[in-house]
Amino acid sequence: MLQVGIVGLGFMGMIHYLTYKRLPGVRVAAICEVNERRLAGDWTDIKGNFGPPGEQMDLSDVATFTSLEEMLASTELDFVDVTLPPAMHADATIKALAAGRHVFCEKPMALTLAECERMSAAAAAADRRLYIGHVLPYFPEYAWALEAARSGRYGKLLGGAFRRVISDPAWLTNYWQADNVGGPLFDLHIHDAHFIRLLFGMPRAVVSRGRVKNGLPEFWHSLMAYDGGELLVEATSGTIAQQGRSFNHGFEIHFEQATLLFEFAVIGDEGRYLCPPTVLAADGTATVVDTGDGDPLNAFAAELASVVDCISANRASDVLDAALAEDAIRLCQMQHKSVIAALGRT
Ligand SMILES: NC(=O)c1ccc[n+]([C@@H]2O[C@H](COP(=O)([O-])OP(=O)(O)OC[C@H]3O[C@@H](n4cnc5c(N)ncnc54)[C@H](O)[C@@H]3O)[C@@H](O)[C@H]2O)c1
């Protein structure tokens, strides 16, 4: 039975805690959180955009700490799960690795490439595993697309278009701070940046145009060109002020012999497919594919089960790999630079 310690018990810390409770082979042995009410089990003020509301929890079987150093010194954890705000990922991860623990850290890996490099170097120096929590490939529609690409069933990949747009999360006070959350590029589009990197590799050049808020891209379009000139990838992402469609994501992925389509949105209070997962074939047919239950909690369960499997077998993950997550940051930075340069700013 692996013992995990969670650091940062906010929305994502709660989702991870509830998910570990569902999984065999792992136990939450410790939690580190600076908010004493949450540490005492009062999670009633935790809210997110999916999953159950926070409740009063019984944490009597969990060791609780307000300091990560203390948690690392007083427990025999196999791994630490970092669910702190992005600006705190690097320091917490490096401390846990240096203390001999494997680390699973939420996305985005960090807010700068220098921090990403320090995190990977710390993992190598400590000979410990570092996994980054990119959950999107565990969502059924994205898992379907990834499997299709890896199988080669439809021939070579030729490119695609990816969309991820939300209403401005006005209730998140740190959202528009470059040195805290990093805005929609690092919080939201990072999911697609990672998925694009996973499917297509790194582009040679990126052109992005968009609107800026607080010096951060707010809403933008990107075109990514690859060596060889065959692949072409588009991405649209960001926030809009209108609250009537709180969430929208989807893709169109081009293969030599088929095109995969999918789009989902929450409009009003209702989550629904605008286009169900569909294969367009060269013979003119359009086949809707049942990819299964899209409950985000199941995607987190699949992701964390994979982390537990990888740590148990002491092996790398071809999805949660830190080098891929670092490239996703790099791809976000390329888009940031392009948006800002086009506006004549630095
Ligand atoms: N994969 C996804 O879909 C997804 C969704 C939401 C959030 N996230 C990621 O999860 C991470 C956390 O986001 P969140 O929404 O849960 O944030 P949050 O603000 O709700 O939670 C962060 C928690 O960390 C605690 N904290 C702050 N400083 C601390 C310290 N020094 N020691 C211990 N605890 C400390 C805060 O009190 C808070 O409870 C972010 O990286 C975010 O991008 C991922």
The ligand as a Gaussian input file, in Angstrom:
#p B3LYP/6-31G(d) Opt

LIG

0 1
 N       -6.257000      19.314000     -13.741000
 C       -7.257000      20.178000     -13.602000
 O       -8.245000      20.120000     -14.313000
 C       -7.158000      21.219000     -12.528000
 C       -8.311000      21.875000     -12.077000
 C       -8.166000      22.832000     -11.051000
 C       -6.895000      23.107000     -10.537000
 N       -5.798000      22.462000     -11.029000
 C       -4.454000      22.785000     -10.550000
 O       -4.337000      22.422000      -9.178000
 C       -3.487000      23.344000      -8.501000
 C       -4.241000      23.935000      -7.296000
 O       -5.375000      24.614000      -7.773000
 P       -6.653000      24.816000      -6.828000
 O       -7.729000      25.328000      -7.702000
 O       -6.890000      23.598000      -6.010000
 O       -6.106000      25.992000      -5.881000
 P       -6.676000      26.441000      -4.476000
 O       -6.279000      27.839000      -4.300000
 O       -8.135000      26.058000      -4.369000
 O       -5.888000      25.521000      -3.425000
 C       -4.550000      25.731000      -3.045000
 C       -4.426000      25.382000      -1.578000
 O       -3.046000      25.491000      -1.203000
 C       -3.026000      26.031000       0.125000
 N       -1.687000      26.590000       0.393000
 C       -1.180000      27.775000       0.000000
 N        0.081000      27.919000       0.457000
 C        0.384000      26.799000       1.138000
 C        1.540000      26.330000       1.813000
 N        2.667000      27.072000       1.888000
 N        1.500000      25.109000       2.388000
 C        0.376000      24.358000       2.353000
 N       -0.757000      24.744000       1.733000
 C       -0.752000      25.940000       1.111000
 C       -4.129000      27.074000       0.124000
 O       -4.520000      27.414000       1.446000
 C       -5.228000      26.326000      -0.648000
 O       -6.060000      25.580000       0.215000
 C       -3.092000      24.394000      -9.552000
 O       -1.839000      24.066000     -10.082000
 C       -4.176000      24.274000     -10.604000
 O       -3.731000      24.645000     -11.904000
 C       -5.917000      21.510000     -11.989000

